[in-house]
Amino acid sequence: MWPAWRNAPNRWEIDWEIRADGHPTKTEVAEALAAHRGACAYRRQITLSTAVGTIIRWAREGTVRFSV
């Protein structure tokens, strides 16, 4: 998992590597944030699975397909 703080929009962005079994999914990460005592209050200020994360996963795994 890698977080990034975006000061201008006052938001956190979180991405993660997906295991070979396809987990964790975006829903699973959202559920984990909602269940976390400290993070749940801020979950609406957190963007999950960004374009940057998609590119990183593509570069590491070569599994993402882009269309132009």
Secondary structure, DSSP 8 states (H G I E B T S, - for coil): -EEEEETTTTEEEEE----TT--S-HHHHHHHHHH-TTTGGGGGGEEES-HHHHHHHHHHH-------
